[in-house]
């Protein structure tokens, strides 16, 4: 949820990590 400080691979295409999560 809080992609503001949680740069994880969420379903939010916010950062590069998010993009990777979408591919998975």
N, CA, C and O atoms as a Tinker XYZ file with bonds, in Angstrom:
    96  protein
     1  N      0.830000   -1.190000    0.000000    73     2
     2  CA     0.000000    0.000000    0.000000    64     1     3
     3  C      0.876000    1.257000    0.000000    63     2     4     5
     4  O      0.894000    2.025000   -0.962000    81     3
     5  N      1.595000    1.439000    1.100000    73     3     6
     6  CA     2.429000    2.632000    1.253000    64     5     7
     7  C      3.697000    2.553000    0.404000    63     6     8     9
     8  O      4.795000    2.366000    0.927000    81     7
     9  N      3.530000    2.699000   -0.911000    73     7    10
    10  CA     4.676000    2.660000   -1.815000    64     9    11
    11  C      5.562000    3.885000   -1.586000    63    10    12    13
    12  O      6.668000    3.967000   -2.119000    81    11
    13  N      5.064000    4.839000   -0.785000    73    11    14
    14  CA     5.807000    6.060000   -0.514000    64    13    15
    15  C      7.163000    5.733000    0.103000    63    14    16    17
    16  O      8.170000    6.366000   -0.216000    81    15
    17  N      7.180000    4.743000    0.986000    73    15    18
    18  CA     8.443000    4.367000    1.610000    64    17    19
    19  C      8.711000    2.878000    1.454000    63    18    20    21
    20  O      9.791000    2.387000    1.783000    81    19
    21  N      7.703000    2.165000    0.944000    73    19    22
    22  CA     7.869000    0.722000    0.727000    64    21    23
    23  C      8.087000    0.457000   -0.754000    63    22    24    25
    24  O      7.148000    0.150000   -1.488000    81    23
    25  N      9.336000    0.580000   -1.182000    73    23    26
    26  CA     9.641000    0.390000   -2.602000    64    25    27
    27  C      9.649000   -1.093000   -2.972000    63    26    28    29
    28  O     10.634000   -1.629000   -3.480000    81    27
    29  N      8.506000   -1.736000   -2.694000    73    27    30
    30  CA     8.391000   -3.154000   -3.017000    64    29    31
    31  C      7.695000   -3.329000   -4.355000    63    30    32    33
    32  O      7.243000   -2.354000   -4.957000    81    31
    33  N      7.607000   -4.569000   -4.821000    73    31    34
    34  CA     6.982000   -4.832000   -6.105000    64    33    35
    35  C      5.471000   -4.974000   -5.943000    63    34    36    37
    36  O      4.912000   -6.055000   -6.128000    81    35
    37  N      4.814000   -3.852000   -5.592000    73    35    38
    38  CA     3.372000   -3.879000   -5.432000    64    37    39
    39  C      2.696000   -3.813000   -6.791000    63    38    40    41
    40  O      3.360000   -3.765000   -7.826000    81    39
    41  N      1.375000   -3.811000   -6.779000    73    39    42
    42  CA     0.643000   -3.722000   -8.030000    64    41    43
    43  C      0.476000   -2.271000   -8.444000    63    42    44    45
    44  O     -0.426000   -1.928000   -9.209000    81    43
    45  N      1.381000   -1.403000   -7.915000    73    43    46
    46  CA     1.347000    0.009000   -8.266000    64    45    47
    47  C      2.568000    0.327000   -9.112000    63    46    48    49
    48  O      3.694000    0.297000   -8.614000    81    47
    49  N      2.360000    0.625000  -10.361000    73    47    50
    50  CA     3.485000    0.934000  -11.250000    64    49    51
    51  C      4.112000    2.267000  -10.904000    63    50    52    53
    52  O      4.185000    3.159000  -11.750000    81    51
    53  N      4.574000    2.414000   -9.645000    73    51    54
    54  CA     5.154000    3.668000   -9.190000    64    53    55
    55  C      6.640000    3.718000   -9.516000    63    54    56    57
    56  O      7.128000    4.684000  -10.102000    81    55
    57  N      7.356000    2.657000   -9.127000    73    55    58
    58  CA     8.803000    2.628000   -9.366000    64    57    59
    59  C      9.221000    1.450000  -10.214000    63    58    60    61
    60  O      8.370000    0.679000  -10.658000    81    59
    61  N     10.502000    1.293000  -10.448000    73    59    62
    62  CA    10.997000    0.185000  -11.264000    64    61    63
    63  C     10.580000   -1.150000  -10.643000    63    62    64    65
    64  O     10.250000   -2.100000  -11.353000    81    63
    65  N     10.600000   -1.207000   -9.309000    73    63    66
    66  CA    10.222000   -2.440000   -8.616000    64    65    67
    67  C      8.773000   -2.802000   -8.921000    63    66    68    69
    68  O      8.429000   -3.975000   -9.069000    81    67
    69  N      7.933000   -1.775000   -9.012000    73    67    70
    70  CA     6.524000   -2.021000   -9.293000    64    69    71
    71  C      6.357000   -2.654000  -10.671000    63    70    72    73
    72  O      5.542000   -3.556000  -10.862000    81    71
    73  N      7.144000   -2.166000  -11.623000    73    71    74
    74  CA     7.060000   -2.700000  -12.980000    64    73    75
    75  C      7.406000   -4.182000  -12.988000    63    74    76    77
    76  O      6.766000   -4.978000  -13.675000    81    75
    77  N      8.426000   -4.540000  -12.216000    73    75    78
    78  CA     8.839000   -5.939000  -12.164000    64    77    79
    79  C      7.727000   -6.808000  -11.599000    63    78    80    81
    80  O      7.504000   -7.929000  -12.056000    81    79
    81  N      7.037000   -6.279000  -10.607000    73    79    82
    82  CA     5.956000   -7.044000   -9.987000    64    81    83
    83  C      4.832000   -7.279000  -10.987000    63    82    84    85
    84  O      4.210000   -8.341000  -11.003000    81    83
    85  N      4.582000   -6.278000  -11.817000    73    83    86
    86  CA     3.503000   -6.420000  -12.802000    64    85    87
    87  C      3.827000   -7.548000  -13.781000    63    86    88    89
    88  O      2.949000   -8.306000  -14.193000    81    87
    89  N      5.109000   -7.640000  -14.143000    73    87    90
    90  CA     5.496000   -8.690000  -15.086000    64    89    91
    91  C      5.280000  -10.070000  -14.483000    63    90    92    93
    92  O      4.944000  -11.027000  -15.180000    81    91
    93  N      5.483000  -10.153000  -13.158000    73    91    94
    94  CA     5.327000  -11.458000  -12.525000    64    93    95
    95  C      3.867000  -11.840000  -12.414000    63    94    96
    96  O      3.546000  -12.913000  -11.903000    81    95
